[in-house]
Each structure stands twice: as structure tokens, then as C-alpha cells.
């Protein structure tokens, strides 16, 4: 398995990172404060998770005054987009089945 795919899979293994990706997967831009609020995470914890996603190339960030805004990486290859979409869809289905 190539190193980049391993880095992506490692980024996807954490439930908070998957939840953040699910929010960002709508194509919009979201500030870290929104992610913190929606995922009930501290600023330091959310920043660490977003760093992993950014280093894996899954998200890009932009500084806006004191806030950092994130969005999914628009330059992701189709194959990687398909993997992430499949993981997020599978998780959504599993969550519905468990409720």
C-alpha cells in the first residue's frame, strides 16, 4: 500500500475526524469554532484532529482573522473522494441501524 493511502486510512480511523469530514463533505467552509461546537470538542483537540486531516491532504485551511476555516480539499483525486464518501456513507448507515 502506498504511503499516502496509509496516511489517509490512518486519518479516517478516528471517529472525531470522520465526523469532522462528514461536516466538511458538504463542500462548504466551516470555522474551527463550528466544528468544536458540533462535535463537542475542545479547541486543542479539534486543532490536533484537523492537523491530521490537513497533513493527509483531505482538507485545506484558510486563516480568517483569529479563526481558521476548513473545507475539503478540492484537488483530491476521484479515487480518494470515492474512498472517503464510501466510508462516510457506511458509517451513516451503521449509525441508523444501531438506533
URURUR-V678406 format. One record per residue. RES is the residue in one letter. SS is DSSP state (h for helix, s for strand, l for the rest). OMEGA is omega in whole degrees, 0 to 359 (NA if undefined). Layout:
res=RES ss=SS omega=OMEGA
res=RES ss=SS omega=OMEGA
//
This chain:
res=X ss=l omega=181
res=X ss=l omega=185
res=X ss=h omega=182
res=X ss=h omega=179
res=X ss=h omega=178
res=X ss=h omega=178
res=X ss=h omega=178
res=X ss=h omega=180
res=X ss=h omega=176
res=X ss=h omega=179
res=X ss=h omega=183
res=X ss=h omega=186
res=X ss=l omega=182
res=X ss=l omega=184
res=X ss=h omega=178
res=X ss=h omega=178
res=X ss=h omega=177
res=X ss=h omega=179
res=X ss=h omega=177
res=X ss=h omega=178
res=X ss=h omega=180
res=X ss=h omega=178
res=X ss=h omega=183
res=X ss=h omega=186
res=X ss=l omega=177
res=X ss=l omega=179
res=X ss=l omega=180
res=X ss=l omega=178
res=X ss=l omega=184
res=X ss=s omega=179
res=X ss=s omega=181
res=X ss=h omega=179
res=X ss=h omega=178
res=X ss=h omega=179
res=X ss=h omega=178
res=X ss=h omega=182
res=X ss=h omega=184
res=X ss=h omega=183
res=X ss=h omega=179
res=X ss=l omega=183
res=X ss=l omega=176
res=X ss=l omega=181
res=X ss=h omega=182
res=X ss=h omega=179
res=X ss=h omega=181
res=X ss=h omega=179
res=X ss=h omega=178
res=X ss=h omega=180
res=X ss=h omega=181
res=X ss=h omega=176
res=X ss=h omega=179
res=X ss=h omega=180
res=X ss=h omega=179
res=X ss=h omega=181
res=X ss=h omega=176
res=X ss=l omega=178
res=X ss=l omega=184
res=X ss=l omega=179
res=X ss=s omega=172
res=X ss=s omega=182
res=X ss=s omega=179
res=X ss=s omega=178
res=X ss=s omega=179
res=X ss=s omega=187
res=X ss=l omega=181
res=X ss=l omega=183
res=X ss=s omega=172
res=X ss=s omega=180
res=X ss=s omega=182
res=X ss=s omega=172
res=X ss=s omega=179
res=X ss=s omega=181
res=X ss=l omega=182
res=X ss=l omega=182
res=X ss=l omega=179
res=X ss=l omega=175
res=X ss=l omega=180
res=X ss=h omega=182
res=X ss=h omega=180
res=X ss=h omega=176
res=X ss=h omega=181
res=X ss=h omega=179
res=X ss=h omega=182
res=X ss=h omega=178
res=X ss=h omega=179
res=X ss=h omega=179
res=X ss=h omega=181
res=X ss=h omega=178
res=X ss=h omega=180
res=X ss=h omega=180
res=X ss=h omega=179
res=X ss=h omega=180
res=X ss=h omega=180
res=X ss=h omega=178
res=X ss=h omega=179
res=X ss=h omega=181
res=X ss=h omega=182
res=X ss=h omega=180
res=X ss=l omega=NA
//
